[in-house]
């Protein structure tokens, strides 16, 4: 079986490689023209609190259903009674087209002033619009879309009197009942009363997560009546604790239910295998994703999922600390993964602390490329090691037949040097090329236009569930061309405590015609659609013809 998988994978690589000549990826900085005016605020107490260094993620999604991807940027807040003018708030920017954005925070009612970490978007009440969950130092915040451009807000009930350091979040349908449930990773048991400071060769620095007790994550079941019930204990999620960061929920073992992968900072990662009855078992060690290839625990930050080697199985990439090669957990299709990060070329990013990450086909050659955000935690790090940088350039790597390289990647966006955290990859101008937005710590957000010149083709899908949850989270899409089959899964929540990619995009290389599309709807039926043209975005309602 293993030999058969390897042979099929090799044949797929050879076929697609012939169809996909190398072309340059060009990423342009268009922040100035975008009118997306946002500056992040970490707290800036000067006391080097841990929570100030790890905030925060971001989201791209279509909040108003006009077909354009909008941008939501969480923010930090003053700490210990401090103040900042103007008051830092989360911001929502409406996409006006042609890389122009307008701040609609006030009229939308989404300008929360809490200390935010992560964000995820999804239609939890199946009413046809995307809602938002923001994780905070405190309680998670639910922003319910009213369908008229405004949101109402309410906090989640928590079983703790202490504020929790919420981190990455994911919407998923744990039992296939058509309602989105919510997973929230929690970081550490942080308290200002128990704050820890340290000096590294005389340089003030925030402590690491090991200075605190790890926290347990939370799983909330959608009650189908507009609310959530905390099932962390009975589901098995609450059996373990870890310093959680990025999260992605996907079907790693292809048994038609959604599992959950959690990045843990300086600790073994978690992989919660869905048992199909609303319960989960933590299996990261057995599955080979708890540690890296050397058996070492990593400071895992962000995570994304894609079939990077065209073998039909979804692989995982994680970001981490300086001198730790980002992991590429290759899915064998047999229930376990192998870390091939160094062998796949991801070592090009190991001289930076890496955070946000996204796998997306930037040149539409059918191979998902990798975008990685970089920036250190320690402002004076060059005084400790002159090879390390506090402000660092972000990294874009081309996927050439399953191996990543910086060759053929250029553009002004990669010349920017900042301290980046979250990022989101989406087609912001609907031209068939994946663009990006980056949230920078204590600095201005960056807007990136994909200006790659290519003759390659693409196709994208907006799925609407009927029996499945309306967002179709957990649904698997297989696109068959005359040169092979491409696979993706629709996930809600990914990267570094972020959300993007809800409109599922496939680069097609030279293929301008699609033989068939097969959709395995989450909790629903399998739908086959024959003969589609490339270079279009299709809306597919479960059980209906595309439009």
C-alpha positions in Angstrom: 0.0 0.0 0.0 2.8 2.4 0.9 4.7 1.6 -2.3 1.6 2.2 -4.3 1.0 5.6 -2.7 4.7 6.6 -3.4 4.4 5.5 -7.0 1.1 7.4 -7.6 2.6 10.5 -5.9 5.7 10.4 -8.1 3.6 10.0 -11.3 1.4 12.9 -10.3 4.4 15.1 -9.6 5.9 14.3 -13.1 2.7 15.0 -14.9 2.0 18.3 -13.3 5.7 19.3 -13.5 5.5 19.0 -17.3 2.5 21.3 -17.4 3.8 24.0 -15.1 6.9 25.8 -16.3 8.6 28.0 -13.7 7.2 31.6 -13.6 8.0 34.4 -11.2 5.9 35.2 -8.2 5.7 39.0 -7.8 4.3 40.5 -4.6 3.8 44.3 -4.5 3.3 46.5 -1.4 0.1 48.5 -2.0 -0.5 49.6 1.6 -0.3 53.3 0.8 -3.0 53.2 -1.9 -5.2 50.8 -0.1 -6.5 53.3 2.5 -6.4 50.5 5.1 -5.2 52.6 8.0 -4.6 50.4 11.0 -1.8 50.4 13.6 -1.5 47.6 16.0 -1.0 48.2 19.8 0.5 45.6 22.0 0.1 47.3 25.4 3.6 48.8 25.4 3.9 48.8 29.2 7.7 48.5 29.1 7.3 45.6 31.5 7.8 42.9 28.9 4.7 40.9 29.6 4.4 37.7 27.7 1.0 38.5 26.3 2.3 41.7 24.7 4.7 39.7 22.5 2.3 37.1 21.0 -0.7 39.2 19.9 -2.3 38.8 17.3 -4.0 37.2 14.4 -6.4 38.6 11.8 -9.2 37.6 9.4 -10.3 38.0 5.8 -13.8 37.1 4.8 -16.9 38.6 3.0 -18.9 40.1 5.8 -21.6 41.7 3.6 -22.0 39.2 0.8 -21.0 41.6 -2.0 -18.4 39.1 -3.4 -15.4 41.1 -2.2 -13.1 39.8 0.6 -13.1 42.2 3.6 -10.5 42.6 6.3 -10.9 42.3 10.1 -7.9 43.3 12.3 -8.0 42.6 16.0 -6.0 44.8 18.4 -4.4 44.9 21.8 -5.3 47.3 24.6 -3.7 49.3 27.4 -2.8 47.2 30.4 -2.8 47.8 34.1 -4.9 50.9 33.9 -2.8 52.5 31.2 -4.2 54.6 28.4 -3.6 55.2 24.7 -4.9 58.0 22.5 -6.8 57.1 20.3 -8.2 54.1 22.1 -7.0 50.9 20.4 -9.9 49.0 18.9 -10.5 46.1 16.5 -11.2 47.3 13.0 -13.3 46.1 10.1 -12.4 47.3 6.6 -14.9 47.0 3.8 -13.4 46.1 0.4 -14.4 48.6 -2.2 -12.5 46.9 -5.1 -9.2 47.7 -6.8 -7.4 47.5 -3.5 -9.3 50.3 -1.8 -10.8 49.8 1.6 -13.1 51.8 3.9 -13.1 51.6 7.7 -16.7 50.6 8.7 -15.9 49.7 12.3 -18.2 52.2 14.0 -21.3 51.6 11.8 -20.8 47.8 11.9 -20.4 47.8 15.7 -17.3 45.6 15.8 -14.8 47.9 17.4 -14.2 45.9 20.6 -11.6 47.4 22.9 -10.5 44.2 24.6 -7.0 42.7 24.4 -7.4 40.4 21.4 -5.4 37.4 20.3 -7.2 35.4 17.6 -10.2 35.6 15.3 -12.3 33.2 13.3 -15.3 33.8 11.0 -18.2 31.5 10.3 -22.0 31.4 9.9 -22.7 29.8 13.3 -26.5 30.4 13.1 -26.9 29.3 9.4 -28.7 32.6 8.5 -26.6 33.4 5.4 -23.9 35.7 6.7 -20.6 35.4 8.5 -20.3 35.9 12.2 -17.0 36.6 14.1 -15.5 35.2 17.2 -12.6 37.1 18.8 -10.4 35.4 21.4 -9.1 37.8 24.1 -7.2 38.0 27.3 -10.5 37.5 29.1 -13.6 35.8 27.5 -14.1 35.1 23.8 -16.4 37.6 22.1 -19.1 36.6 19.7 -20.1 39.2 17.1 -23.3 38.1 15.4 -23.9 39.4 11.9 -27.4 40.9 11.6 -27.3 40.8 7.8 -27.7 44.6 7.4 -24.0 45.5 7.8 -24.1 45.5 11.6 -23.2 43.1 14.4 -24.5 42.4 17.9 -22.0 41.2 20.5 -22.0 39.0 23.5 -19.3 37.2 25.6 -19.0 33.5 26.1 -19.7 32.2 29.5 -16.5 30.8 31.1 -15.9 28.3 33.9 -13.1 30.4 35.3 -13.0 33.6 37.4 -9.6 34.4 36.0 -9.2 35.9 32.6 -7.8 33.4 30.1 -5.3 34.1 27.3 -7.4 32.9 24.4 -5.4 32.1 21.2 -6.3 30.4 17.9 -9.9 29.4 17.2 -11.6 27.2 14.6 -15.2 26.6 13.6 -16.0 23.0 12.8 -19.0 20.7 12.7 -17.9 18.0 15.2 -20.9 15.7 14.6 -22.2 16.5 11.1 -25.4 17.9 12.4 -25.2 21.0 10.1 -24.3 23.5 12.9 -20.8 25.0 13.5 -19.2 24.2 16.8 -16.3 26.2 18.1 -12.8 25.3 19.3 -10.7 27.8 21.2 -7.1 27.2 22.1 -5.9 28.8 25.3 -2.3 29.8 25.9 -1.0 29.9 29.5 -2.4 30.7 32.9 -1.2 34.3 32.8 -1.6 36.8 35.6 -0.1 40.2 36.1 0.2 39.3 39.8 2.4 36.4 38.8 4.3 38.1 36.0 7.8 37.0 35.3 10.6 39.2 33.9 14.0 38.2 32.8 17.3 39.5 31.5 19.2 37.8 28.7 22.8 39.0 28.7 21.5 42.2 30.2 18.7 42.6 27.6 15.1 42.8 29.1 12.9 40.2 27.6 9.5 38.6 28.1 9.5 35.2 29.7 8.7 32.1 27.6 5.5 30.0 28.1 7.3 27.5 30.3 7.4 30.2 33.0 3.6 29.7 33.5 1.3 26.7 33.8 -0.2 25.6 30.5 -4.0 26.1 30.0 -6.6 23.7 28.8 -8.5 24.4 25.6 -12.2 24.8 25.1 -14.8 23.1 22.9 -18.2 24.7 22.5 -21.1 22.7 21.0 -23.6 24.7 18.9 -27.0 24.2 20.5 -28.8 25.0 17.3 -30.8 27.8 19.1 -28.3 30.6 18.8 -26.0 29.6 21.7 -23.1 27.4 22.6 -22.6 24.8 25.4 -19.1 24.1 26.8 -18.4 20.4 26.3 -14.6 20.6 26.9 -14.6 18.0 29.7 -17.0 15.4 28.3 -15.5 15.6 24.8 -12.0 14.8 26.0 -10.6 18.1 25.0 -10.1 19.1 28.6 -8.1 16.0 29.5 -4.8 17.7 28.5 -3.3 21.2 28.8 -0.8 23.0 26.6 0.3 26.5 25.6 -2.0 26.6 22.6 -1.5 29.0 19.7 -2.6 28.4 16.1 -5.3 25.9 15.3 -6.7 24.2 12.2 -9.6 21.7 12.1 -9.5 19.2 9.2 -10.0 15.5 8.4 -6.5 14.2 8.7 -7.4 10.5 8.6 -10.0 10.8 5.8 -12.7 9.1 7.8 -15.3 11.8 7.1 -15.2 13.6 10.4 -13.2 16.7 11.4 -10.1 16.4 13.6 -8.3 19.3 15.4 -4.6 20.1 15.3 -3.2 22.6 17.9 0.2 24.3 17.9 1.7 24.3 21.4 4.4 26.8 22.2 7.6 25.0 23.5 5.5 21.9 24.2 4.3 18.8 22.3 1.5 19.7 19.8 -2.0 18.2 20.0 -3.9 16.3 17.4 -7.4 15.5 18.6 -8.9 12.6 16.6 -12.6 12.8 16.2 -14.2 9.5 17.4 -17.4 10.3 15.5 -19.6 10.5 18.6 -18.8 14.0 19.8 -15.6 12.9 21.7 -11.9 13.3 20.8 -8.7 11.4 21.7 -5.3 13.2 21.7 -3.1 11.2 19.2 -0.3 13.6 18.2 2.5 11.4 19.4 1.2 8.3 17.6 0.5 10.3 14.4 3.9 11.9 14.4 3.0 15.6 14.8 3.8 16.1 18.5 7.5 16.8 17.8 9.8 17.6 14.9 11.9 15.1 12.9 14.6 15.1 15.6 12.1 14.3 18.4 12.4 17.9 19.8 9.4 20.0 20.9 9.2 23.2 19.0 7.8 26.6 19.7 4.9 26.0 17.3 3.1 29.2 16.4 1.0 29.1 13.3 -0.3 26.2 11.1 -1.9 25.7 7.7 -3.0 22.7 5.8 -2.8 21.7 2.1 -1.8 18.9 -0.2 1.7 20.2 -1.0 2.9 17.2 -2.9 -0.1 16.2 -5.0 -0.6 12.8 -3.4 -4.2 13.4 -2.4 -3.5 13.8 1.4 -3.6 17.0 3.4 -0.2 18.0 4.9 0.5 20.4 7.8 3.1 23.2 8.0 3.9 24.9 11.3 6.0 28.0 12.1 8.2 28.3 15.2 11.2 29.9 16.9 14.5 31.1 15.5 16.8 28.2 14.4 13.9 25.8 14.4 13.2 24.7 10.8 9.4 25.1 10.1 7.9 21.7 10.1 6.2 20.2 7.1 4.3 17.2 8.4 3.7 15.1 5.3 0.5 13.0 5.5 1.2 9.4 4.5 -2.5 8.6 4.1 -1.9 5.8 6.5 -2.8 7.7 9.7 0.6 9.2 10.4 2.8 12.0 9.3 6.6 12.5 8.6 8.3 15.8 9.2 10.1 16.7 6.0 10.5 20.4 6.7 14.2 20.5 6.2 14.1 18.2 3.2 11.4 20.3 1.6 13.4 23.5 1.7 11.7 25.3 4.6 15.0 25.7 6.3 15.2 29.0 4.4 13.0 30.5 7.1 14.9 29.2 10.1 16.9 32.4 10.9 13.7 34.2 12.0 11.0 33.7 14.6 8.1 32.8 12.4 4.4 33.3 13.1 1.7 33.7 10.5 1.7 31.1 7.7 -0.4 30.3 4.7 -0.3 27.7 2.0 -1.8 29.0 -1.3 -1.0 28.8 -5.0 0.5 32.3 -5.6 1.4 31.6 -9.3 -1.5 29.3 -10.1 0.8 26.5 -11.3 -1.3 23.9 -9.2 1.4 23.7 -6.4 0.5 25.5 -3.2 3.3 27.9 -2.2 4.1 29.1 1.3 4.0 32.6 2.8 5.6 33.0 6.3 5.6 36.0 8.6 8.7 36.8 10.6 9.7 39.0 13.6 11.4 38.4 16.9 10.0 38.8 20.5 12.9 40.6 22.0 13.4 44.2 20.9 17.1 44.2 21.7 17.9 40.8 20.3 20.8 42.0 18.2 22.6 42.8 21.4 22.3 39.1 22.4 23.1 37.7 18.9 24.0 40.0 16.0 22.7 37.4 13.6 19.1 37.7 14.9 16.8 40.5 13.9 13.9 42.0 15.8 12.4 43.4 12.6 12.7 40.9 9.8 11.5 40.4 6.2 8.6 38.1 5.6 9.3 35.0 3.4 7.5 33.7 0.3 8.6 30.3 -1.1 7.6 28.7 -4.4 6.5 25.1 -4.4 8.4 23.4 -7.2 7.0 19.8 -7.4 6.8 19.5 -3.6 10.0 21.4 -2.7 10.1 25.0 -1.6 12.5 27.6 -2.9 12.9 31.4 -2.9 14.1 31.3 -6.5 11.6 33.1 -8.7 10.1 35.2 -5.9 10.4 39.0 -5.8 8.5 42.2 -5.2 8.5 45.3 -2.9 6.3 43.5 -0.3 9.2 41.3 0.6 11.6 44.2 1.1 9.5 45.5 4.0 11.2 44.8 7.3 8.8 44.7 10.3 7.7 42.6 13.3 4.9 40.5 11.7 2.4 38.3 13.5 -0.8 37.2 11.7 -1.4 37.1 8.0 -4.3 36.2 5.7 -4.1 35.0 2.1 -7.1 35.7 -0.2 -8.0 37.1 -3.6 -8.7 40.7 -2.7 -9.4 42.0 -6.2 -11.0 39.0 -7.7 -8.4 38.7 -10.5 -7.7 35.0 -9.8 -4.4 35.6 -7.9 -4.0 35.2 -4.2 -3.1 38.4 -2.3 -2.2 39.0 1.3 -2.6 41.2 4.4 -0.1 41.2 7.2 -0.7 42.4 10.8 2.5 43.9 12.3 3.2 44.2 16.0 3.0 47.8 17.1 3.1 49.0 13.5 1.0 49.5 10.4 -0.8 46.6 8.7 0.6 45.7 5.2 -1.5 45.1 2.1 0.1 43.0 -0.6 -1.0 42.7 -4.2 -0.1 39.6 -6.2 1.2 41.0 -9.5 2.6 37.7 -10.8 2.5 37.5 -14.6 1.4 34.1 -15.6 -0.4 32.2 -18.3 -1.6 29.7 -15.7 -5.3 29.1 -14.9 -7.4 28.9 -11.7 -10.8 28.0 -10.4 -12.4 29.0 -7.1 -15.5 27.8 -5.2 -17.8 29.4 -2.8 -19.7 26.5 -1.2 -23.1 26.9 0.5 -24.3 23.9 2.5 -27.9 22.8 2.8 -27.8 19.6 4.7 -24.2 20.5 5.6 -23.4 23.6 7.7 -24.0 26.6 5.5 -20.3 27.4 5.3 -19.6 23.8 4.3 -16.7 23.7 6.8 -15.1 20.3 6.7 -16.2 19.6 3.1 -13.6 18.1 0.8 -13.2 19.3 -2.9 -11.5 17.3 -5.6 -10.8 19.0 -8.9 -10.0 16.6 -11.7 -8.3 17.9 -14.9 -6.8 15.9 -17.8 -3.4 16.0 -15.9 -4.5 14.9 -12.5 -6.6 15.6 -9.4 -6.2 18.4 -6.9 -7.6 18.2 -3.3 -8.5 20.8 -0.7 -10.7 21.0 2.4 -12.7 24.0 3.4 -11.5 25.0 6.9 -12.5 27.9 9.1 -9.6 29.1 11.2 -5.9 28.7 10.3 -2.5 30.4 10.2 -1.4 32.3 13.3 -4.6 32.7 15.3 -6.2 33.8 12.0 -8.8 33.1 9.4 -8.7 33.2 5.6 -9.3 31.1 2.5 -13.1 30.5 2.9 -13.4 30.9 -0.8 -11.5 27.8 -1.9 -8.9 28.6 -4.7 -7.2 26.1 -7.0 -4.3 26.9 -9.3 -4.6 24.8 -12.4 -1.4 25.3 -14.3 -1.9 25.0 -18.1 -5.3 23.3 -17.6 -8.1 25.5 -18.9 -10.8 22.9 -18.6 -12.0 20.9 -15.6 -13.2 17.4 -16.3 -15.1 17.1 -13.0 -15.4 18.4 -9.5 -16.3 16.1 -6.7 -17.6 17.6 -3.4 -17.8 15.5 -0.2 -20.2 17.7 1.7 -19.6 17.6 5.5 -22.4 15.5 7.0 -24.1 15.4 3.6 -23.9 13.8 0.2 -21.2 13.5 -2.4 -21.9 15.8 -5.4 -20.3 15.4 -8.8 -20.2 18.3 -11.3 -19.0 17.6 -14.8 -17.1 19.9 -17.2 -16.4 23.4 -15.9 -14.4 26.2 -17.5 -11.4 27.5 -15.7 -10.7 31.1 -14.6 -14.0 31.6 -12.8 -15.3 31.6 -9.3 -18.3 29.3 -8.9 -21.0 29.4 -6.2 -22.2 25.9 -5.5 -25.2 25.3 -3.4 -25.3 21.8 -2.1 -27.2 19.6 -4.5 -27.6 22.3 -7.2 -25.7 23.2 -10.4 -23.0 25.8 -10.0 -23.5 29.4 -10.9 
